[in-house]
């Protein structure tokens, strides 16, 4: 089992786990923080797919701007 496969399973578990907790969370602030964690997990998967630009855009646009707008 290679290092990339271990990273894939780790990022996939973070993304899926955080997304499930977003759905089950009743507090909107915790839900937003978990959604940011899900976006970071997806960005890690993009890096593994050799798409670092898409990963950076994912973090800047979604985890940054849209989550700030969601909180306000």
DSSP file (Angstrom, degrees, kcal/mol; ACC not computed):
  #  RESIDUE AA STRUCTURE BP1 BP2  ACC     N-H-->O    O-->H-N    N-H-->O    O-->H-N    TCO  KAPPA ALPHA  PHI   PSI    X-CA   Y-CA   Z-CA
    1    1 A X              0   0    0      0, 0.0     2,-0.0     0, 0.0     0, 0.0   0.000 360.0 360.0 360.0 120.4    0.0    0.0    0.0
    2    2 A X     >  -     0   0    0      1,-0.1     4,-1.7     4,-0.0     5,-0.1  -0.234 360.0-109.9 -81.3 168.4    1.6    3.2   -1.2
    3    3 A X  H  > S+     0   0    0      1,-0.2     4,-2.3     2,-0.2     5,-0.2   0.857 117.3  56.1 -65.4 -36.2    1.8    6.5    0.5
    4    4 A X  H  > S+     0   0    0      1,-0.2     4,-2.4     2,-0.2    -1,-0.2   0.870 105.6  51.7 -65.0 -35.6   -0.6    8.1   -2.0
    5    5 A X  H  > S+     0   0    0      2,-0.2     4,-2.4     1,-0.2    -1,-0.2   0.886 109.2  49.9 -68.5 -37.9   -3.2    5.5   -1.2
    6    6 A X  H  X S+     0   0    0     -4,-1.7     4,-2.1     2,-0.2    -2,-0.2   0.919 112.2  47.8 -64.9 -43.3   -2.9    6.2    2.5
    7    7 A X  H  X S+     0   0    0     -4,-2.3     4,-2.9     2,-0.2     5,-0.3   0.888 109.8  53.7 -64.0 -38.7   -3.3    9.9    1.9
    8    8 A X  H  X S+     0   0    0     -4,-2.4     4,-2.6     1,-0.2     5,-0.2   0.944 110.5  45.6 -60.8 -47.6   -6.3    9.3   -0.4
    9    9 A X  H  X S+     0   0    0     -4,-2.4     4,-2.2     2,-0.2    -1,-0.2   0.876 113.7  50.4 -64.3 -36.3   -8.0    7.3    2.3
   10   10 A X  H  X S+     0   0    0     -4,-2.1     4,-2.2     2,-0.2    -2,-0.2   0.951 114.1  42.5 -66.7 -48.9   -7.2    9.9    4.9
   11   11 A X  H  X S+     0   0    0     -4,-2.9     4,-2.5     1,-0.2    -2,-0.2   0.877 114.9  51.1 -66.4 -36.8   -8.5   12.8    2.9
   12   12 A X  H  X S+     0   0    0     -4,-2.6     4,-2.7    -5,-0.3     5,-0.3   0.900 110.4  49.1 -66.7 -39.6  -11.6   10.9    1.8
   13   13 A X  H  X S+     0   0    0     -4,-2.2     4,-2.6    -5,-0.2     5,-0.3   0.895 111.9  49.0 -66.2 -39.3  -12.4   10.0    5.4
   14   14 A X  H  X S+     0   0    0     -4,-2.2     4,-2.4     2,-0.2     5,-0.3   0.938 114.3  45.6 -63.6 -46.2  -12.0   13.6    6.4
   15   15 A X  H  X S+     0   0    0     -4,-2.5     4,-1.8     2,-0.2    -2,-0.2   0.933 118.8  40.1 -64.7 -46.7  -14.2   14.8    3.6
   16   16 A X  H  X S+     0   0    0     -4,-2.7     4,-2.4     2,-0.2     5,-0.2   0.916 117.2  48.8 -71.0 -42.4  -17.0   12.2    4.1
   17   17 A X  H  X S+     0   0    0     -4,-2.6     4,-2.1    -5,-0.3    -2,-0.2   0.922 113.1  46.3 -63.9 -44.2  -16.8   12.3    7.9
   18   18 A X  H  X S+     0   0    0     -4,-2.4     4,-1.8    -5,-0.3    -1,-0.2   0.879 111.9  52.1 -66.6 -36.3  -17.0   16.1    8.0
   19   19 A X  H  X S+     0   0    0     -4,-1.8     4,-1.6    -5,-0.3    -2,-0.2   0.903 109.1  49.5 -67.1 -40.3  -19.9   16.1    5.5
   20   20 A X  H  X S+     0   0    0     -4,-2.4     4,-1.7     1,-0.2    -1,-0.2   0.900 110.9  50.1 -63.3 -39.9  -21.9   13.6    7.5
   21   21 A X  H  X S+     0   0    0     -4,-2.1     4,-1.4     1,-0.2    -1,-0.2   0.818 104.4  58.8 -69.4 -29.2  -21.3   15.7   10.7
   22   22 A X  H  < S+     0   0    0     -4,-1.8     3,-0.2     1,-0.2    -1,-0.2   0.922 108.2  45.9 -61.6 -43.0  -22.5   18.8    8.8
   23   23 A X  H  < S+     0   0    0     -4,-1.6    -2,-0.2     1,-0.2    -1,-0.2   0.873 116.8  43.8 -68.3 -36.8  -25.8   17.2    8.1
   24   24 A X  H  < S+     0   0    0     -4,-1.7     2,-0.3    -5,-0.1    -1,-0.2   0.617  92.6  99.2 -85.4 -12.7  -26.2   15.9   11.7
   25   25 A X     <  -     0   0    0     -4,-1.4    -4,-0.0    -3,-0.2     6,-0.0  -0.549  48.7-170.6 -80.8 136.4  -25.1   19.1   13.4
   26   26 A X        +     0   0    0     -2,-0.3     2,-0.5     5,-0.0    -1,-0.1   0.707  66.6  82.3 -96.9 -22.7  -27.8   21.4   14.7
   27   27 A X     >  -     0   0    0      1,-0.1     4,-2.0     2,-0.0     5,-0.1  -0.728  69.9-150.5 -83.6 122.3  -25.6   24.4   15.5
   28   28 A X  H  > S+     0   0    0     -2,-0.5     4,-2.1     1,-0.2     5,-0.1   0.821  93.3  55.7 -65.9 -30.0  -24.9   26.5   12.4
   29   29 A X  H  > S+     0   0    0      2,-0.2     4,-2.0     1,-0.2    -1,-0.2   0.937 111.0  43.6 -67.9 -44.9  -21.5   27.7   13.5
   30   30 A X  H  > S+     0   0    0      1,-0.2     4,-2.4     2,-0.2    -2,-0.2   0.862 111.5  56.0 -65.6 -34.9  -20.2   24.1   14.1
   31   31 A X  H  X S+     0   0    0     -4,-2.0     4,-1.9     2,-0.2    -2,-0.2   0.901 107.3  48.3 -63.5 -40.8  -21.8   23.2   10.8
   32   32 A X  H  X S+     0   0    0     -4,-2.1     4,-2.1     2,-0.2    -2,-0.2   0.906 111.0  50.5 -66.4 -41.6  -19.9   25.9    9.0
   33   33 A X  H  X S+     0   0    0     -4,-2.0     4,-1.8     1,-0.2    -2,-0.2   0.899 111.6  47.9 -64.5 -39.5  -16.6   24.8   10.6
   34   34 A X  H  X S+     0   0    0     -4,-2.4     4,-2.0     2,-0.2    -1,-0.2   0.852 108.6  54.6 -68.5 -33.5  -17.2   21.2    9.6
   35   35 A X  H  X S+     0   0    0     -4,-1.9     4,-2.3     2,-0.2    -2,-0.2   0.875 106.0  52.0 -67.0 -36.5  -18.1   22.3    6.1
   36   36 A X  H  X S+     0   0    0     -4,-2.1     4,-2.2     2,-0.2    -2,-0.2   0.906 108.2  52.1 -63.4 -40.7  -14.7   24.1    5.9
   37   37 A X  H  X S+     0   0    0     -4,-1.8     4,-2.1     1,-0.2    -2,-0.2   0.885 108.3  51.1 -61.2 -38.4  -13.1   20.8    7.1
   38   38 A X  H  X S+     0   0    0     -4,-2.0     4,-2.2     2,-0.2    -2,-0.2   0.907 109.3  50.1 -64.6 -42.0  -14.9   19.0    4.3
   39   39 A X  H  X S+     0   0    0     -4,-2.3     4,-2.1     2,-0.2    -2,-0.2   0.870 109.2  51.7 -65.1 -36.0  -13.6   21.5    1.7
   40   40 A X  H  X S+     0   0    0     -4,-2.2     4,-2.1     2,-0.2    -1,-0.2   0.891 108.3  51.7 -67.5 -38.6  -10.1   21.1    3.0
   41   41 A X  H  X S+     0   0    0     -4,-2.1     4,-1.7     2,-0.2    -2,-0.2   0.906 110.2  48.6 -61.9 -41.1  -10.4   17.3    2.6
   42   42 A X  H  X S+     0   0    0     -4,-2.2     4,-2.0     2,-0.2    -2,-0.2   0.871 108.3  54.2 -66.0 -36.5  -11.6   17.9   -1.0
   43   43 A X  H  X S+     0   0    0     -4,-2.1     4,-2.0     1,-0.2    -1,-0.2   0.889 105.8  53.3 -64.8 -37.6   -8.7   20.2   -1.6
   44   44 A X  H  X S+     0   0    0     -4,-2.1     4,-1.9     1,-0.2    -1,-0.2   0.888 107.4  51.0 -62.7 -38.4   -6.3   17.4   -0.4
   45   45 A X  H  X S+     0   0    0     -4,-1.7     4,-1.3     1,-0.2    -2,-0.2   0.879 107.7  53.1 -66.0 -36.8   -7.9   15.1   -2.9
   46   46 A X  H  <>S+     0   0    0     -4,-2.0     5,-2.2     2,-0.2    -2,-0.2   0.888 106.7  52.3 -64.5 -37.8   -7.4   17.6   -5.7
   47   47 A X  H ><5S+     0   0    0     -4,-2.0     3,-1.7     1,-0.2    -1,-0.2   0.907 106.9  52.8 -64.1 -40.4   -3.7   17.8   -4.7
   48   48 A X  H 3<5S+     0   0    0     -4,-1.9    -1,-0.2     1,-0.3    -2,-0.2   0.797 105.0  55.6 -64.9 -26.9   -3.4   14.0   -5.0
   49   49 A X  T 3<5S-     0   0    0     -4,-1.3    -1,-0.3    -5,-0.1    -2,-0.2   0.270 121.7-109.7 -86.2  11.8   -4.9   14.3   -8.5
   50   50 A X  T < 5S+     0   0    0     -3,-1.7    -3,-0.2     1,-0.1     2,-0.2   0.885  84.8 121.7  60.3  42.5   -2.1   16.7   -9.4
   51   51 A X     >< +     0   0    0     -5,-2.2     4,-1.7     1,-0.1     5,-0.1  -0.576  22.2 157.0-127.8  68.5   -4.4   19.7   -9.6
   52   52 A X  H  > S+     0   0    0      1,-0.2     4,-2.4     2,-0.2     5,-0.2   0.828  72.0  57.8 -67.8 -29.9   -2.9   22.1   -7.1
   53   53 A X  H  > S+     0   0    0      1,-0.2     4,-2.5     2,-0.2    -1,-0.2   0.930 107.3  47.3 -64.3 -43.4   -4.5   25.2   -8.7
   54   54 A X  H  > S+     0   0    0      1,-0.2     4,-2.4     2,-0.2    -1,-0.2   0.875 111.0  53.3 -64.1 -36.5   -8.0   23.7   -8.2
   55   55 A X  H  X S+     0   0    0     -4,-1.7     4,-1.9     2,-0.2    -2,-0.2   0.914 110.3  46.0 -64.7 -43.0   -7.1   22.9   -4.6
   56   56 A X  H  X S+     0   0    0     -4,-2.4     4,-2.8     2,-0.2     5,-0.2   0.912 113.2  49.1 -67.5 -41.8   -6.0   26.4   -3.9
   57   57 A X  H  X>S+     0   0    0     -4,-2.5     4,-2.8     1,-0.2     5,-0.6   0.890 108.3  55.5 -63.3 -38.7   -9.1   27.9   -5.5
   58   58 A X  I  X>S+     0   0    0     -4,-2.4     5,-1.4    -5,-0.2     4,-1.1   0.918 112.8  41.5 -58.9 -44.6  -11.3   25.4   -3.5
   59   59 A X  I  <>S+     0   0    0     -4,-1.9     5,-1.0     3,-0.2    -2,-0.2   0.927 119.1  43.7 -71.4 -44.5   -9.8   26.7   -0.3
   60   60 A X  I  <>S+     0   0    0     -4,-2.8     5,-1.6     3,-0.2     4,-0.3   0.954 123.4  33.1 -67.8 -49.6   -9.8   30.4   -1.2
   61   61 A X  I  <>S+     0   0    0     -4,-2.8     5,-2.2    -5,-0.2     4,-0.3   0.978 131.0  25.6 -74.3 -56.5  -13.3   30.6   -2.8
   62   62 A X  I  <XS+     0   0    0     -4,-1.1     5,-1.3    -5,-0.6    -3,-0.2   0.978 128.5  37.4 -78.1 -56.0  -15.3   28.0   -0.8
   63   63 A X  I   <S+     0   0    0     -5,-1.4    -3,-0.2     3,-0.2    -1,-0.2   0.798 129.7  32.6 -69.8 -26.2  -13.6   27.8    2.6
   64   64 A X  I  ><S+     0   0    0     -5,-1.0     4,-1.5    -4,-0.3    -3,-0.2   0.924 127.5  21.2 -90.8 -73.0  -12.9   31.5    2.6
   65   65 A X  I  ><S+     0   0    0     -5,-1.6     4,-2.2    -4,-0.3    -3,-0.2   0.928 124.0  44.9 -72.4 -49.0  -15.4   33.7    0.9
   66   66 A X  I  ><S+     0   0    0     -5,-2.2     4,-2.0     1,-0.2    -1,-0.2   0.877 113.3  50.8 -68.6 -36.0  -18.6   31.6    0.8
   67   67 A X  H  ><S+     0   0    0     -5,-1.3     4,-1.8    -6,-0.3    -1,-0.2   0.864 109.2  51.3 -70.1 -34.1  -18.3   30.4    4.4
   68   68 A X  H  X S+     0   0    0     -4,-1.5     4,-1.3     2,-0.2    -2,-0.2   0.918 111.5  47.9 -66.0 -41.9  -17.8   34.0    5.6
   69   69 A X  H  < S+     0   0    0     -4,-2.2    -2,-0.2     1,-0.2    -1,-0.2   0.866 109.2  54.3 -64.6 -35.2  -20.9   35.0    3.7
   70   70 A X  H  < S+     0   0    0     -4,-2.0    -1,-0.2     1,-0.2    -2,-0.2   0.875 106.1  51.6 -66.9 -36.7  -22.8   32.1    5.2
   71   71 A X  H  <        0   0    0     -4,-1.8    -1,-0.2     1,-0.2    -2,-0.2   0.811 360.0 360.0 -71.4 -28.7  -22.0   33.1    8.7
   72   72 A X     <        0   0    0     -4,-1.3    -1,-0.2    -5,-0.1    -2,-0.2   0.435 360.0 360.0 -99.4 360.0  -23.2   36.6    8.2
